[in-house]
Amino acid sequence: MALIVNGERIEDQEIEQEVQRLRPSYEQAFADKDPAEREAQLKDWSKENVIERVLLRQEAKKDGAVIPPADIDAAFARLQQRYEKPEDLYKDFNAVTDHSIKAMIEVQMRVERTINRIYAGVPEPSEGEIRTYYDQNKERYTTGEQIRVAHIVKYVNWQTDEATALDTVTRAHQEIQGGAPFETVVGKYTDCPDNGGDLGYVVRGQLVEEFEDVVFHLSPGQVSDVFRTRFGFHIAKLYDRQPPTIAPLTSIRGQIVDEVKEQKREQALGDYLDGLRSKATVEEV
């Protein structure tokens, strides 16, 4: 079913292309939704996206300011460089001449100029907006619990079989239990001697799950028993544990300002499109 937007016909193929563009992320976000409802909503959203693009394009064309031909030619040249076969370029743009493609480029440049003009009218975030955004999104700026851990490891691979690796790490553990410092034993037995086996500070998700299940339950100064991961056999020692921390606003202020700016720009563009939509004539044929 085609659309007529302010007298301009939009074929169903363009809407279907938008459906396919949105589908992967949409289906992931709404996986629990009834499939029939999900498909209907996806089609509706795609249709609205296409309508908004058409309205924005129509409005941009009203801007009579000249786009320098040299800018259009340069953009066309960059576009050509992306295609090994010229025929693929014309196929993607559903065009048969360079002039047709350059006309599309000019329209896109006008659209971008319109969007930039909208963005330029957005005021800088106030201190109150910055603080409110930070307070409402603190979980995004929170560093999880950190631990500093070292380990002794003997890999199980084509060079070392299971029994040999286990025997080696068991002997290392016996020496530690007998009073030998962990830091001394590391160099004698580990396959990973860099920094005395010290992995530094880590948070959950950085290491394999089998390793984290052991080390995050140790107390500072505690040495683990021998344990197995997908890589081989280990002994770990926990040196320090740091609780979750929230980055202070002063340290991430620039990031917050950028995020608030982007939010305000999206809102301004959304309001502009809503205004165009409220005045538009849209028919399904």
C-alpha positions in Angstrom: 0.0 0.0 0.0 1.5 3.4 -1.1 1.3 6.7 0.8 0.6 10.1 -0.5 2.4 12.7 1.7 1.5 16.3 0.8 0.9 15.1 -2.7 4.1 13.1 -3.0 3.7 9.4 -3.6 5.7 7.0 -1.5 5.7 3.4 -2.6 5.3 0.5 -0.2 8.8 -0.7 -1.1 10.4 2.3 0.8 8.4 1.4 3.9 9.4 -2.3 3.6 13.1 -1.2 3.3 12.7 0.7 6.6 11.0 -2.4 8.1 14.1 -4.5 7.3 16.5 -1.8 8.5 14.7 -1.7 11.9 13.9 -5.3 12.3 17.1 -6.7 14.0 17.2 -4.2 16.8 13.4 -4.0 17.1 13.0 -7.8 17.5 15.7 -7.9 20.1 14.2 -5.1 22.1 10.6 -6.5 21.9 11.3 -10.2 21.9 8.6 -10.9 24.6 5.9 -9.2 22.6 3.3 -11.2 20.7 4.7 -11.8 17.2 1.6 -10.5 15.4 1.5 -7.3 17.5 5.2 -6.9 17.2 5.0 -7.1 13.4 2.1 -4.6 13.2 3.9 -2.2 15.5 7.1 -2.5 13.5 5.2 -1.7 10.3 3.6 1.3 11.9 6.9 2.7 13.2 8.6 2.1 9.9 5.8 4.0 8.2 6.1 6.9 10.5 9.8 7.0 10.1 9.4 7.2 6.3 6.7 9.9 6.6 9.0 12.0 8.8 11.9 11.6 6.4 9.7 12.7 3.5 8.4 15.7 5.4 11.9 16.8 6.4 13.0 16.4 2.8 10.0 18.4 1.5 10.7 21.2 4.0 14.5 21.2 3.2 13.7 21.7 -0.5 12.0 24.9 0.3 15.3 26.4 1.4 16.4 28.5 -1.6 20.0 29.0 -0.5 22.4 27.6 -3.1 24.4 24.5 -2.4 27.7 25.1 -4.1 28.1 22.8 -7.1 31.7 22.0 -6.1 30.4 20.6 -2.8 28.0 18.3 -4.6 30.7 17.2 -7.1 33.1 16.4 -4.2 30.4 14.4 -2.4 29.7 12.5 -5.6 33.4 11.7 -6.1 33.6 10.4 -2.5 30.6 8.3 -3.1 32.0 6.8 -6.3 35.2 5.8 -4.5 33.1 3.5 -2.3 32.0 1.4 -5.2 34.3 -0.9 -7.2 31.6 -1.3 -9.9 29.9 1.9 -11.1 26.8 -0.1 -11.9 26.3 -1.0 -8.2 26.2 2.7 -7.4 23.4 3.4 -9.9 21.6 0.3 -8.6 21.7 1.4 -5.0 20.4 4.8 -5.9 17.9 3.5 -8.4 19.3 6.0 -10.9 20.6 5.9 -14.4 22.6 9.1 -14.7 25.1 11.0 -12.6 22.8 14.0 -12.7 20.1 12.0 -10.9 22.5 10.9 -8.1 23.8 14.5 -7.7 20.2 15.7 -7.4 19.7 13.3 -4.5 23.0 14.4 -2.9 21.9 18.0 -3.1 18.6 17.2 -1.4 20.5 15.3 1.4 22.8 18.3 1.9 19.7 20.5 2.2 18.3 18.1 4.8 21.5 18.2 6.8 21.6 22.0 6.6 18.0 22.1 8.0 18.9 19.7 10.8 22.0 21.7 11.7 20.0 24.9 11.8 17.6 23.2 14.2 20.5 22.0 16.3 22.1 25.5 16.3 19.0 26.9 18.0 19.3 24.5 21.0 20.6 26.4 24.1 23.6 25.1 26.0 22.7 22.9 29.0 22.1 24.8 32.2 23.9 23.8 35.5 20.5 22.6 36.7 20.0 20.3 33.7 23.5 18.9 34.0 23.0 18.1 37.7 19.6 16.6 37.2 20.8 14.4 34.3 23.7 13.2 36.4 21.5 12.5 39.4 19.0 10.5 37.3 21.7 8.4 35.6 24.2 7.7 38.4 24.1 4.0 37.8 25.6 4.6 34.4 28.7 6.2 36.0 29.2 3.6 38.7 32.2 1.4 38.7 31.5 -2.0 40.1 33.3 -3.6 42.9 37.0 -4.0 42.1 39.5 -6.5 43.3 43.3 -6.8 42.9 44.2 -10.4 42.3 47.2 -12.5 41.3 47.3 -16.1 40.2 49.4 -19.1 39.5 48.3 -21.0 36.4 49.3 -24.2 34.6 47.6 -24.4 31.2 46.1 -27.7 29.9 47.1 -27.9 26.3 49.0 -29.9 23.7 52.2 -29.4 25.8 50.8 -30.2 29.2 48.1 -32.8 30.0 45.5 -32.6 32.7 47.3 -34.8 35.2 50.6 -33.0 34.8 49.1 -29.6 35.1 47.1 -30.6 38.3 50.2 -32.1 39.9 52.3 -28.9 39.2 49.7 -26.6 40.7 49.1 -28.9 43.6 52.8 -28.8 44.5 52.7 -25.0 44.3 49.8 -25.0 46.7 51.5 -27.3 49.1 54.5 -24.9 49.3 52.2 -22.0 50.0 50.5 -23.9 52.7 53.9 -24.8 54.1 54.7 -21.1 54.6 56.3 -20.1 51.3 55.2 -16.6 50.1 52.8 -16.7 47.2 55.0 -14.2 45.4 58.0 -16.5 45.6 56.1 -19.6 44.5 54.6 -17.9 41.4 57.9 -17.7 39.5 58.6 -21.4 40.0 55.4 -22.8 38.8 53.2 -20.5 36.7 52.8 -20.3 32.9 52.1 -16.6 33.2 54.9 -15.0 35.3 54.4 -11.4 34.1 54.1 -9.0 37.1 54.4 -11.9 39.5 51.0 -13.2 38.2 49.4 -9.9 39.3 46.4 -9.2 37.2 45.9 -5.7 38.8 42.4 -4.4 39.6 39.5 -6.1 37.8 35.7 -5.9 37.8 33.2 -8.6 37.2 33.0 -9.5 33.5 36.6 -9.0 32.7 37.7 -12.5 33.5 36.2 -15.9 32.7 33.3 -16.9 34.9 34.9 -19.9 36.6 37.8 -17.7 37.7 35.6 -14.9 39.0 33.4 -17.3 40.9 36.4 -18.1 43.1 38.4 -14.9 43.3 35.4 -12.5 44.1 34.7 -14.6 47.2 38.2 -14.4 48.7 39.1 -12.0 51.5 42.1 -9.6 51.2 45.3 -11.7 51.8 43.5 -15.0 51.3 44.9 -17.7 48.9 42.5 -20.0 47.2 42.5 -23.7 46.9 43.5 -25.2 43.5 40.7 -24.7 41.0 40.0 -25.5 37.4 38.9 -23.2 34.6 38.6 -23.8 30.8 42.3 -22.8 30.5 43.8 -25.0 33.2 44.5 -25.1 37.0 44.9 -22.1 39.1 45.7 -20.8 42.6 44.7 -17.2 43.3 45.5 -14.6 45.9 43.4 -11.5 46.6 45.3 -8.4 47.6 42.7 -5.7 47.8 38.9 -5.1 47.4 37.4 -1.8 46.5 33.6 -1.2 46.8 31.6 0.2 43.9 32.2 3.9 43.3 30.3 6.6 41.5 32.4 8.9 39.3 32.1 12.5 40.7 30.3 15.0 38.5 33.5 17.1 38.2 35.4 14.2 36.6 32.8 13.5 33.9 31.2 16.9 33.4 32.2 17.1 29.8 30.6 13.7 29.0 27.4 14.8 30.8 27.3 18.1 28.9 27.6 16.2 25.6 24.9 13.7 26.5 22.5 16.5 27.6 23.2 18.4 24.4 22.4 15.4 22.3 19.2 14.8 24.3 18.1 18.4 23.8 18.9 18.2 20.0 16.9 15.0 19.6 14.0 16.7 21.4 14.2 19.8 19.2 14.3 17.7 16.1 11.4 15.6 17.3 9.4 18.7 18.1 10.1 20.1 14.7 9.0 16.9 13.0 5.9 16.8 15.1 5.0 20.3 13.9 5.5 19.2 10.3 3.4 16.1 10.9 0.5 18.0 12.4 0.2 20.1 9.3 0.8 17.3 6.8 -1.8 15.6 4.6 -1.1 11.8 4.5 -3.2 9.3 2.6 -3.0 5.6 2.1 -3.8 4.5 -1.4 
